[in-house]
Structures are given as structure tokens and as C-alpha cells.
Amino acid sequence: MAAKANGVSRITGAGELRVKETDRIAAVVQEFTKLGITIRELPDGFVIDGSQPWQVKKHQLDSHGDHRIGMTLAIASLLVDTSFQLAGAESVNISYPEFFDDLESVMNVESYS
């Protein structure tokens, strides 16, 4: 959401994310940069400039073996008009084996009742 918000968002106080399945702060910064998101890493979070248009740099994203990073990237990649490869997509199965099926079904919904 911050990457599409009007303005700059600063997320801090999340230093524990560096010691999860992967360094989630570094992984988000690395992968969001590939999507063309203007993001800067902090010791305990990051700063995202949502007012800048995304300039896709690479079409190969990487979950870093982390289920939450994989899901985050799958959703974020829907916000650009290009296709991506997601290395390590199977890591999502750790916590949400039906994620990609559910995401596809949501994407195929034409309207809400």
C-alpha cells in the first residue's frame, strides 16, 4: 500500500524482521527495487516513496525462500502491466498452500455482490 500511496511512508521499529526465515527488510527492499518501487533500507525498516511511478527493472523476483515475501511479491506484481517469474514460489505452501488458487479466483471476480 505504501508503494502506491501519495507521498512518503516510513516504516520503522521492525528490526525483528531481520531474523525471520530471511532478512525480510533486505528482501523487501531488494525485490521492490526490481519492481521499480522507490524504497530505501533502514536498520529497522524502510522508507517508500509512493508518489513515484514504478519503473520495472527486472522480471525475475525471488521469494528468498520466505512464504511471506513470496505472497507479498505475488500481490505487488499484480500492480504492474507485465508478467514476472517468482523464484521459490513454493515457499508459500508453508503457511498458505491454496494462496495462488485463491489469488487467481479473486482476480477472476468481475464484480462484487
N, C-alpha and C positions, 0 to 999 in steps of 0.2 A: 504494500500500500504506500509506503514512504517513497518508493521509486516513481510513483505516479502522482503523488501529492504535489500541490502547488507550493513550492518552497523547499527549504532545507529541513531535514529531520535528523536529530541527533539521538542515537540510542546508546546509552551508557549504563554502567552498573551491571554488566552481564559477563564479567570476566570468567565466571564458571563455565561459559560455553567453550572455552579453550581446552577443557579437559573432558569432553564427552567422547563419543565414538571417534570423532576427529576434532580438530580445532575449528569449530563451527564459525567463528568470527572470520578467520582467514579464508575458509572455504567459501563463505558467502561473498566476501569481497572479491576473491579470485573469479568466481563463477558469474557474479553480477557484472563484473567488468567485461566479461566475454559477451554478455547481453547488451553491452553498451550503456549500462547504468553508471552514472557519475557517483562513485562511492569512495570513501576514504576510511581506512582502518584506524581504529583507536586501540589502546591497550585493553579496554574493557567494552568495546562495542564498535560502532561505525557511524559515519555521517553520510547521508544520502541526499543528493540534490535532485529532487523530483521535478523541478521546473525545466530540466534539460531533456531534450529528446534523446531516446535511446539510439545509439549508433552501434549496431551489432558488429562485433569484431571476430567472433568465431562461432561456428555452427556445431561444435562438439562440446557439450557440457559434461561435467563429471560429478557424480554424487559423493565422491570421496569415500564410498562405502558406508555412508551415513543415510539412514532412512529418512530423516527429517530434511536433510539437504536435498535428497532426491525428489521428495514431494514438493518442496519449495521451488526447485528449478522447473519441474514439470508445469506447475501453475504459472510461474513467471514467464516461461517461454510462450505461453498462450497469448501474451500481450504484445507479441510482435508478429508481423506478417511474413514469417519464414519458418522453415522446419529445422529442428535440431535433433542431434543424436545425444542420448543421455547414457554415458558410460556408467555402469554399476547400478542401473535401474532396478535390478533385482533386490537391492538392499531395502527397498520399500517394503518388501514382504515381511521384514522383521516385525513391523507394527501394524501394517495395513495391507494384507495380501490382495484385497479387492480394490485398491486405490485406483489403478489405471482403468479398470472396468467402470468404476463409479465415476471417474473423471470423464470418461467417454460418454456415459449416459447423461451426465449433466450437460455436456457440450452439445448433445443432440436434442435437448429440450428446446422447442420452438417458442413456447410461451408458458407463463405461469397461470395456474387456475386461481 
